[in-house]
Amino acid sequence: MPDIQLLGLRISVYTRIARLALEEKNVPYTLEEVDIFADAGPPTDYLVLNPFGTIPSLCYGEFHLYETAAITRWVDDGFSGPALQPTSAQERARMNQAIGILDSYAYRPMVWDVYVQRHVIPASGGSADEAQIAAALPRIRLVLQELDRLGAGQPFLLAGSLSLADLHAYPMLRYFVETPEGQSMLNEFPRLSDWLQGMTVRPSVRATSYHSPGGSEDGF
């Protein structure tokens, strides 16, 4: 059996989503860091695998795949281990709906508009755009309200067991709650706060920490 090679960045939200799926299924893989943010852009040989220059991409022998949603579903469908997708059509549709909400309405405001402005830019000597942060917060609150409503009464994001929706949401919310705005807003949603805290102790989460390989993310 060929080895799985995941190409991306440890600090990338979408690379981490794919890694979480591989870890939850206990599928061996190696992570190869590919800096798509370099001044020269994505490496030329990487663009042969993914002409759009996004991360992650996956190589499994002669099989190449990009787009995170495709990768995570292939991992779940192709390998043994706990199922990461519901069996009922309605529950699977709800999972896909939540993933769509996260991609369309959560990723950019949580990560780029708040986390990057609050942490990354100041670390490089710049100043956060307070207007950009303020504009993002109502959109984020709406996302959290809807996720809270859709998963009311459930221990995981949407259901009684872990699904790809949990793996999709965690990396985005993890960055968001590392900001003062994120910590404050999540306190408005006790169920989501408890869910996020519960996720931090999963082996898959510890194995894919943004900040150090195998590091802890407790204490938000």
C-alpha positions as CSV (number, residue, x, y, z in Angstrom):
1,M,0.0,0.0,0.0
2,P,1.5,3.4,-1.0
3,D,2.0,6.0,1.7
4,I,-0.4,9.0,1.8
5,Q,1.4,12.3,1.4
6,L,-0.5,15.5,2.4
7,L,0.8,18.7,1.0
8,G,0.0,21.9,2.8
9,L,0.9,23.9,5.8
10,R,0.6,23.0,9.5
11,I,-0.8,26.5,10.3
12,S,-3.4,26.2,7.5
13,V,-7.1,25.7,8.5
14,Y,-7.9,23.5,5.6
15,T,-4.7,21.4,5.9
16,R,-5.7,20.8,9.5
17,I,-9.2,19.7,8.5
18,A,-7.7,17.1,6.3
19,R,-5.2,16.0,8.9
20,L,-7.9,15.6,11.5
21,A,-9.8,13.2,9.2
22,L,-6.7,11.2,8.6
23,E,-6.0,11.1,12.4
24,E,-9.5,10.1,13.3
25,K,-9.4,7.2,10.8
26,N,-5.9,6.3,12.1
27,V,-4.6,6.5,8.5
28,P,-0.8,6.9,8.3
29,Y,0.4,9.9,6.3
30,T,3.2,12.4,6.0
31,L,2.8,16.1,5.9
32,E,4.9,18.0,3.4
33,E,5.0,21.7,4.0
34,V,4.2,23.7,0.8
35,D,4.4,27.5,1.2
36,I,1.8,28.9,-1.2
37,F,2.2,32.3,0.4
38,A,5.8,32.8,-0.7
39,D,6.5,36.0,-2.7
40,A,6.9,33.9,-5.8
41,G,3.6,32.1,-5.3
42,P,3.0,28.4,-5.0
43,P,5.9,26.2,-6.3
44,T,5.7,25.3,-9.9
45,D,5.8,21.5,-9.2
46,Y,2.9,22.0,-6.8
47,L,0.8,23.7,-9.5
48,V,1.1,20.5,-11.5
49,L,-0.9,18.8,-8.8
50,N,-3.3,21.6,-8.1
51,P,-3.5,24.3,-10.7
52,F,-5.4,26.6,-8.4
53,G,-2.5,26.7,-5.9
54,T,-4.6,26.1,-2.8
55,I,-3.9,23.7,0.0
56,P,-4.0,20.9,0.9
57,S,-3.5,18.4,-1.8
58,L,-3.2,14.7,-1.3
59,C,-1.0,12.1,-3.1
60,Y,-1.7,8.3,-2.8
61,G,0.5,6.5,-5.3
62,E,-0.7,7.7,-8.7
63,F,-3.9,9.1,-7.2
64,H,-3.9,12.9,-6.7
65,L,-6.7,14.9,-5.0
66,Y,-7.3,18.5,-4.0
67,E,-10.2,20.3,-2.3
68,T,-10.5,19.6,1.4
69,A,-14.1,18.4,1.2
70,A,-13.2,15.8,-1.4
71,I,-10.1,14.7,0.6
72,T,-12.0,14.2,3.9
73,R,-14.8,12.3,2.2
74,W,-12.4,10.1,0.3
75,V,-10.5,9.4,3.6
76,D,-13.8,8.4,5.3
77,D,-15.1,6.3,2.5
78,G,-11.8,4.6,1.6
79,F,-10.5,3.5,5.0
80,S,-11.8,1.5,7.9
81,G,-12.4,3.0,11.3
82,P,-15.1,5.1,12.8
83,A,-17.5,6.6,10.3
84,L,-17.2,10.3,10.0
85,Q,-20.4,10.8,7.9
86,P,-24.0,10.0,9.0
87,T,-25.8,7.2,7.3
88,S,-29.2,8.9,7.0
89,A,-29.7,11.2,4.0
90,Q,-31.2,14.0,6.2
91,E,-28.4,13.9,8.7
92,R,-25.7,13.8,6.0
93,A,-27.4,16.8,4.3
94,R,-27.3,18.6,7.6
95,M,-23.6,17.9,8.0
96,N,-23.0,19.2,4.5
97,Q,-25.1,22.3,5.2
98,A,-23.0,23.0,8.3
99,I,-19.8,22.6,6.3
100,G,-21.1,24.9,3.7
101,I,-22.0,27.5,6.3
102,L,-18.4,27.3,7.7
103,D,-16.8,27.6,4.3
104,S,-19.0,30.5,3.0
105,Y,-19.6,32.5,6.2
106,A,-17.1,31.6,8.9
107,Y,-13.7,31.0,7.5
108,R,-12.8,34.4,6.1
109,P,-14.3,36.6,9.0
110,M,-13.0,34.3,11.8
111,V,-9.5,33.7,10.4
112,W,-8.6,36.6,8.1
113,D,-10.7,39.4,9.4
114,V,-10.2,38.7,13.2
115,Y,-7.4,36.3,13.9
116,V,-4.9,37.6,11.3
117,Q,-5.7,41.2,12.1
118,R,-5.4,40.6,15.9
119,H,-2.4,38.3,15.9
120,V,-0.5,37.9,12.7
121,I,-0.3,41.5,11.5
122,P,0.8,43.0,14.9
123,A,3.4,40.2,15.2
124,S,4.9,41.5,11.9
125,G,5.0,45.1,13.2
126,G,1.7,46.3,11.7
127,S,-1.5,47.5,13.3
128,A,-4.8,45.7,13.3
129,D,-7.6,47.1,11.2
130,E,-10.1,47.7,14.0
131,A,-12.9,48.6,11.5
132,Q,-12.3,45.3,9.7
133,I,-12.5,43.3,12.9
134,A,-15.7,45.2,14.0
135,A,-17.4,44.5,10.7
136,A,-16.7,40.8,10.9
137,L,-18.1,40.2,14.3
138,P,-21.9,40.4,13.5
139,R,-21.3,37.9,10.6
140,I,-19.5,35.6,13.0
141,R,-22.2,35.9,15.6
142,L,-24.8,34.8,13.0
143,V,-22.8,31.7,12.2
144,L,-22.5,30.7,15.8
145,Q,-26.2,31.3,16.4
146,E,-27.0,29.0,13.5
147,L,-24.6,26.3,14.4
148,D,-25.9,26.4,18.0
149,R,-29.5,26.2,16.7
150,L,-28.8,23.3,14.3
151,G,-27.0,21.2,16.9
152,A,-29.3,22.0,19.9
153,G,-29.2,19.2,22.5
154,Q,-26.3,17.3,20.8
155,P,-22.9,16.6,22.4
156,F,-21.1,17.1,19.1
157,L,-21.6,19.9,16.7
158,L,-24.7,18.4,15.0
159,A,-25.2,14.9,16.4
160,G,-24.4,12.4,19.0
161,S,-21.2,11.3,17.4
162,L,-18.2,13.0,15.7
163,S,-18.7,13.9,12.0
164,L,-16.8,15.8,9.3
165,A,-18.7,18.9,10.4
166,D,-16.8,18.8,13.8
167,L,-13.5,18.4,12.0
168,H,-14.4,21.3,9.7
169,A,-15.4,23.7,12.4
170,Y,-12.7,23.1,15.0
171,P,-9.7,24.6,13.1
172,M,-11.7,27.8,12.3
173,L,-13.1,28.3,15.8
174,R,-9.7,27.4,17.3
175,Y,-8.1,30.5,15.7
176,F,-11.1,32.7,16.5
177,V,-11.0,31.9,20.2
178,E,-7.4,32.9,20.4
179,T,-8.6,36.5,20.1
180,P,-10.3,38.5,22.9
181,E,-13.3,39.0,20.6
182,G,-13.5,35.2,20.0
183,Q,-13.3,34.4,23.7
184,S,-15.9,36.9,24.6
185,M,-18.3,35.9,21.9
186,L,-18.1,32.2,22.5
187,N,-19.1,32.8,26.1
188,E,-22.5,33.7,24.7
189,F,-22.8,30.1,23.4
190,P,-22.2,27.7,26.3
191,R,-22.9,24.6,24.3
192,L,-20.4,25.5,21.6
193,S,-17.9,26.5,24.2
194,D,-18.2,23.1,25.9
195,W,-18.0,21.4,22.5
196,L,-14.8,23.3,21.6
197,Q,-13.2,22.5,25.0
198,G,-14.1,18.8,24.6
199,M,-12.5,18.7,21.1
200,T,-9.2,20.0,22.5
201,V,-8.5,16.8,24.3
202,R,-9.0,14.5,21.3
203,P,-5.8,12.8,20.2
204,S,-6.4,13.9,16.6
205,V,-6.5,17.6,17.8
206,R,-3.4,17.2,19.9
207,A,-1.6,15.6,17.0
208,T,-2.3,18.5,14.6
209,S,-1.8,21.5,16.9
210,Y,-1.2,24.7,15.1
211,H,1.5,25.8,17.5
212,S,3.7,22.8,18.0
213,P,3.5,19.2,16.8
214,G,1.6,17.2,19.3
215,G,1.1,20.3,21.4
216,S,-1.8,21.2,23.8
217,E,-4.5,23.7,23.0
218,D,-6.2,23.7,26.4
219,G,-7.1,26.8,28.3
220,F,-8.9,29.1,25.9
